[in-house]
Amino acid sequence: MGRDPAWLTGGALASTIGLRPTLWVDAIGGSLSFLPLLLSPVRSIGPMEDGVRQHSPMTAEEPDA
């Protein structure tokens, strides 16, 4: 089968409450889908260069000016 179970859930919801309310539920759910990422610790991750320098076993020497 290999399909996402959302099609089954959406079909069941549309059969239960109707098509238009199901589309509203989908629109509201889709517009709130960013909240888990916004509230997660991902926002506090610094730039990649800092992390690479911090965890790198080799230290780069600064060129002479």
Long-range contacts (C-beta under 8 A, 24 or more apart in sequence): none
